[in-house]
Amino acid sequence: QVQLAESGGGTVQAGGSLRLSCAASGRNFRVNAMNWYRLAPGKQRELVASIISEGSTTYADSVLGRFTISRDNAKNTVYLQMNSLKPEDTAVYYCNTIGVTLGAPVRGFNSWGQGTQVTVSS
């Protein structure tokens, strides 16, 4: 079992910044990818940013150049630095981690955080 703990959400004015954190915890697991999704009322869940084990990153067009995803492998933690925030960034942000638990038996996992609210006022 791998659990995710998110933090860093809040309310900011347009143009402001926030940094979200997501720490994965569990027993003997390997992370293959860490992702940030967001869900706004009436909208489809959107993949905001991803980072894979090799370190490559991917961003949604809507946040490219403004958001940065990073990781601390030793801490099993992923971050999302959000700059130049816009009202349309308002959503609940969810951390998602995909990997493998290394016990007996080895098995894959796909874990989700509880979500953290980001509100950007105009």
C-alpha positions as CSV (number, residue, x, y, z in Angstrom):
1,Q,0.0,0.0,0.0
2,V,1.3,3.4,-1.0
3,Q,-0.3,6.5,0.3
4,L,0.1,10.1,-0.8
5,A,0.0,13.2,1.3
6,E,-0.6,16.6,-0.4
7,S,0.0,20.1,0.8
8,G,0.5,23.6,-0.4
9,G,-2.8,24.6,-1.7
10,G,-4.4,27.9,-0.9
11,T,-5.8,31.2,-2.3
12,V,-3.8,33.7,-4.2
13,Q,-4.4,36.6,-6.5
14,A,-3.8,36.4,-10.2
15,G,-0.1,36.5,-10.9
16,G,0.8,34.9,-7.6
17,S,2.6,31.7,-6.9
18,L,2.1,28.5,-5.0
19,R,4.1,25.3,-4.5
20,L,2.3,22.0,-4.1
21,S,4.0,19.1,-2.4
22,C,3.1,15.4,-2.5
23,A,4.9,12.8,-0.4
24,A,4.5,9.1,-1.1
25,S,4.8,6.7,1.8
26,G,4.7,2.9,2.1
27,R,6.9,-0.1,2.3
28,N,9.4,-1.1,-0.3
29,F,8.2,0.5,-3.4
30,R,9.6,2.0,-6.6
31,V,8.0,5.0,-8.3
32,N,7.8,5.0,-12.1
33,A,5.9,8.2,-12.6
34,M,4.5,11.1,-10.6
35,N,1.8,13.2,-11.9
36,W,-0.3,16.3,-11.0
37,Y,-4.0,16.4,-12.2
38,R,-6.5,19.0,-11.6
39,L,-10.3,19.1,-11.6
40,A,-12.4,22.2,-11.8
41,P,-16.2,22.2,-11.5
42,G,-17.9,21.3,-14.8
43,K,-14.6,20.4,-16.5
44,Q,-12.8,17.2,-17.4
45,R,-9.9,16.1,-15.2
46,E,-6.8,17.5,-16.7
47,L,-3.2,16.1,-16.5
48,V,-1.2,19.2,-15.6
49,A,2.3,17.8,-15.4
50,S,4.2,14.5,-15.2
51,I,7.7,13.4,-14.3
52,I,8.9,9.9,-15.1
53,S,11.7,7.8,-13.6
54,E,14.2,9.0,-16.1
55,G,13.5,12.6,-15.1
56,S,11.7,13.7,-18.3
57,T,8.8,16.1,-17.7
58,T,5.6,16.8,-19.6
59,Y,3.2,19.7,-19.2
60,A,-0.2,20.6,-20.4
61,D,-0.2,23.4,-22.9
62,S,-2.2,25.6,-20.6
63,V,0.5,25.6,-17.9
64,L,3.6,25.3,-20.1
65,G,6.1,28.0,-19.1
66,R,4.4,28.8,-15.8
67,F,4.4,25.5,-13.9
68,T,7.4,23.3,-13.0
69,I,7.3,19.8,-11.8
70,S,10.2,18.4,-9.8
71,R,11.0,15.5,-7.5
72,D,13.2,14.5,-4.6
73,N,13.7,10.8,-5.1
74,A,15.2,10.3,-1.6
75,K,12.1,11.7,-0.1
76,N,9.7,10.1,-2.6
77,T,8.2,13.6,-3.0
78,V,7.0,15.5,-6.0
79,Y,6.5,19.2,-6.2
80,L,4.6,21.5,-8.5
81,Q,5.8,25.1,-8.6
82,M,3.0,27.3,-10.0
83,N,3.9,30.8,-11.1
84,S,1.9,33.5,-12.9
85,L,-1.3,31.9,-11.7
86,K,-4.5,32.7,-13.5
87,P,-8.1,32.4,-12.4
88,E,-8.6,29.5,-14.8
89,D,-6.0,27.6,-12.7
90,T,-8.6,27.4,-9.9
91,A,-9.2,23.7,-9.3
92,V,-8.6,20.8,-6.9
93,Y,-5.2,19.5,-7.6
94,Y,-4.5,15.8,-7.2
95,C,-1.2,14.0,-6.9
96,N,-1.0,10.6,-8.7
97,T,1.9,8.2,-8.3
98,I,2.4,5.0,-10.4
99,G,4.9,2.4,-9.5
100,V,5.6,-1.1,-8.1
101,T,5.6,-2.5,-4.6
102,L,8.6,-4.8,-4.2
103,G,7.3,-7.2,-1.6
104,A,6.0,-10.7,-2.2
105,P,4.4,-10.7,-4.6
106,V,5.6,-7.8,-6.6
107,R,2.6,-5.7,-7.8
108,G,1.8,-2.5,-9.5
109,F,0.1,0.4,-7.8
110,N,-1.7,3.6,-8.9
111,S,-2.2,5.9,-5.9
112,W,-4.0,9.2,-5.6
113,G,-3.8,11.9,-3.0
114,Q,-6.8,13.5,-1.4
115,G,-6.6,16.7,-3.4
116,T,-5.7,20.2,-2.4
117,Q,-7.7,23.3,-3.4
118,V,-6.1,26.0,-5.4
119,T,-8.1,29.2,-5.8
120,V,-6.8,32.1,-7.9
121,S,-8.8,35.4,-7.6
122,S,-9.0,37.9,-10.5
